[in-house]
Amino acid sequence: MRTGGVALVALIATAVAGCAKNPDAIAPIAMPANAYSGLSCEQLAAEHRRSSEALEAVSKQQTQAATGDAVGVFLIGVPVSSLSGGDKEGLVAQHKGEIIAIEGAMRAGHCATAAPDAASSAAQRPAAAPPPPGPVRAAQ
C-alpha cells in the first residue's frame, strides 16, 4: 500500500512539473546588447512591432496550452498540451528578450520609444499578484 501511494505522488509531481506555464510567469531570454545596434530608428520600430505581435500570438497559444494542461492533469493526470507540442515557453521567452533588447537599442540610439503596449510591459514585468478576494468596499 505504501509503495502505491509513493508511486502515485511521484506520478502527480511529474505531471504537474511538465505543465505549461502562463506567459506572465515566463522570464525573458537575455539577448546580446549589440543584437540590434546597427539598425535605424525606423528599422528598430519595425522590429519592435514584429516582436510584439509575435509575442502576443505565442502568448495566446501558451495560455491555451497552460489551460489545456491544467484540465488534462485534473481529468486524466497528464499535461496533454505540453506532451503534444503545445508548450511555447521558449518562444515566449525569446520574444520577451527581443523586445527588451530592441527597446534598449532604441534608447541608446535616442529613438522615440514605442508606445507601451501589453507585449512590451509583459516582457519586463514579473507575474502580478492576484487581486484580493471578495468585493472592495470604499471607506465611508
N, C-alpha and C positions, 0 to 999 in steps of 0.2 A: 504494500500500500504506500509506504514511504517513497519508494523508488518511482512509482507512478506520479505522485504529487510533485516530486522534484523534476521529472521529465516534463510535466505539464507547465510548470513555472518557467522552465528553460525554453519551451516552445513559445509561450506567450511573450517572453522577453525578446526572443529572436524576432518574432513577428512585429512587435512594436518598434524595435530598433531599426527595422527595414522600412518603416513608413516614410512617405514623402513629407518633407517639412513645408509649412506655409511659407510663401515668398518673403514675408516680412522677417522671418527668422533666419534667412539665409544671408550670410556675410558676403560682401563683395570680394572678388579676387583682386589682389594687388597687381596693378598694371605698371609697366616701366614709365618713369616720369617723362621720358622723351618720346613716348609712343606716338604722340600727336603734335610734336613740336614744330614740324616743318609745314604745317597746314595753315592756310589763311583763315581769317575770321569767318568768311563765308563757308569754307570747307568744314571748319570746326562746327559751325551751326548745323550744317547738313548732317555731319556725323552724329551730333547730339540728337537730332530728330530721329535718325535711323536707329540709334541705340535705344532711345526712349520708347519708340514704337515696338522694337523687338522685345524690350524688357516687359512692356505691357502685355504683349502676346504670350510670351512664355510664362509670365506670372499667372495669367488666366489658366493656362494648361497645368501649371504647378498646383494652383488652388484646387483644380478639379482632381488632380492626382492625390492630393492630401485628403480630400473628401472621400474619394473612392477607396483609399487605403483604410481610412477610419471605418467606413461601412464594411469593407471586406474583413477587417480584423474583428469587428463586432459580430458579424454574421457567421463567418467560417474560419476565423483565426488566421487569415492570410492577407498580407497587403497586396491586393490584386494589381493595383495600378503600378506600383513600383516593380513588381515582377514582370509586368507586361511592357515595360519600357516607357511608362507614362511620367516617371520622375524626371523633371527638367532642372534639378538643383544646380548642376554645373552651368547651364546656360543662363539661369537667373543670376548666379554669382558673376559670370563673365560680363554680362551686360551692365550690372551694377558697377563693376570695376571700370568698364569702358566709360561710363557716364562720369564717374569721379575723375578719371584721367583727362577726359575731354574738358570738363569744367576747370580743372587745374591749368590746362593749356590755354583755355580762353582767358583766365585771369592773368596768366603770365604774358600773354600777347596783348593785354589790355583790350580785349574784345568785349562787346556787350554780351553779358551772360544771358543765356536763355531764361525765359520766364520760368519760375519754379512751377513744376508740374508734379503729378503723382509719381512718375517714374524717377525724377531727379531726387525728390525728397525721400522716396523709398530706398534709393541707393545709399543714402547717407545716414538714415536714422535706424537705430536699433528697434526691435519689436516693441510696440507700445503695450503698456499695461492695460488690461481690460477695464472698462468703466465700472464703478461700484454698482453692486446690485440694488435693485429697488428704485422707487421714484425719488427724485431730488426735490426737496421742499425748500422754498425760499423763506428766509427769515422774515418774521412779521414785526 
